[in-house]
Amino acid sequence: MGNCWCKWEPTIYKNPKSESPKEQERERREGSKLPSNPEEVEDLRGGDSAANPLIAFTFEELKIITANFRQDRVLGGGGFGNVYKGFIPEDLREDLQIQPLPLPVAVKVHDGDNSYQGHREWLAEVIFLGQLSHPNLVKLIGYCCQDDHRVLIYEYMPRGSVENNLFSKKTRQNDE
């Protein structure tokens, strides 16, 4: 019998809601700067951006895609903000390398919470979902990081949200 030794340091989870405003401000000053434009986002994504490129949209382009964020295009909402159905038109931009166009998309708009934590959560989605590509996952197509706008653009799933498909009473009745 032998002994196995390893150096283990526990990870401490800090709930940002329980921190005082002074602690949050100190963390903001001492922490890394959050990106404020697409070039900085791509720098943070590192080498993953070439393997799975994301499109950096302008907010004006998103207005075109969502028909100016019309209320009849709202698919749902949550803690992050509203999700709109949109279409990327053929004439939006010449350099778009996605097919087929017009492409239906889901546009997830950050709710305007300009907190440090809100920006970090948005950035985490861009970095991590931008790395993933799997037939069973909704693909992240692009993002918008312009002024205070933080938006994610996903492929559109025509049969509703995963949550509704997994947990709705109608689906469960059909399965029985």
N, C-alpha and C positions, 0 to 999 in steps of 0.2 A: 504494500500500500504506500502511496506517496501523497504528498501534499501539493495542491495546486494553488499558486499565489498569483494574484493579479492586482493591478492598481485600479481601483474603481472610485470614481468621484460621482456622487449623486447629482442629478440634474434637478434644479429647484425651479418649479413652476411658480411664476409670479402672476397673480391675477391683476391685470391693469386697472380694473375697476376698484380694487381695494387699495391701490396706491394713492397717496395724497397728491394734490396738484403740484406741490413742490418736487416730489419724487419723480413725477412724470416729466416735469420741465427739465430736471437734472438729467434724466435719461435721454431726453431729446437732444440736449446740448452735447452730452458725452457720446451718444450713440452715433451710428453712421448716418450720413445724409441720405434722405430718401430721394429717389429720382424725380425730376421735374420735367423730363422730356424723353422722347423715344430713344435717343442715343444713350442716355444714362441707363435706361431700362435694359437695353441690349448689352451694355457693359456688365451689368449685374447678372444677366443670363449666362454670360461667359460663352464657352464653346458649344453649349447646347443650341444656340441660336442658329447655327449653320445646319445642324442635323434636323431640326424641326423649326423652320422659320415661322415667325408670327408676323402678321401685317400690322404696322402702326397706322391706324386711321386718325384722321383729324376729326374734330367735333363737328365741323361742317359736313364732312362726308357721312357721319352718323345721322345727321339730320335728314340727309337724302335717303339713306338706307331705311330709316324708320318712319318716313313721311312726317318729319318734324316731331317725332315722339308722340304721335296721335294716341289718344286714350283707347281707341278701339283696337289698337295693336298691342295692348298690354296682355301678356301671357300669364303673369303672376307677379308675386313680390315676396319679399322676405326681409330678414334682418339687414341684408346688403342694400336692397333697393328694388326698383321695378325691373322686370324683364319684358322686353318688347320683341315682337316679331318684325323682322325686316327682310329686305331683299337687296343684295349687292347687285346693282345693275351693270350691264355690259360696258356702259360708257362712263363709269365712275372714275377710272384711272387706267391708263394704258399699260402700266407695269404690273398689274395684278396677274399672278400666276395661278389662279384657281379656276377650276372648271366644274360643272357647267355654270354659265352665267345666264340669266340672273340666278343667284344662289340664295335660297332662303336661310336666314340666320336668326339666332336668338341674341339679343343685345341686352346685356346685364349692366344697368347703370348704378353706380355707387350712389347712395342716398344723400350725398352732400355732407356726410360727416367728415369734416376735414381734420379729424384728430390724427395724431401720430399712429395710433393703433389701427385706425381704419385704413390708412395708407399702407401700413405693413401687411395687413391681411390681403389687400388688393394685390400688392407686389408678390406675396407668397403664391397666390393663385397664378399669376403670370409666370413666375419662375417654375413652379412645380408642374402645373398643367401644361405649360409650354414644352416640357420634356417628354410628356407621355403621349404615346400613340398606340391605341389598342382598339380592335373592332367593337369591344363592349363598352368603350368609354366615349363620351361626347367629346369631340375634338375642339380645342381652343384654336380659333382661326386668327384672332388678333386682339388688339387692345387700343385704347386711347388714353394718352397721358398728356393732356394739354391743359394748361392753366390749372384750375381746380377740378377738372373733369377726370374721373377715373372710371373707365368703361371696359368691359370684357365682351368679346364677340365670339360666340360658339356656333357650331353647326346646329341647325334646327332639327329637333326631333318631333315628327308630326303627330305622334300618339300621346302627347302630354308628358308631364314630368315623370321621372323615375319614381318619386314618392307616391304620386297618384296611382301609377301602375302597380306598385307593390302593395299599397295599403288601402286602396279604395274598396268599399263594400261591393261595388259592382264587379270588380275584378275577382274578388274572393268568391262571389256567388257563381260566376262563370266557371271557376276552377273546380267547384264541388259537383 
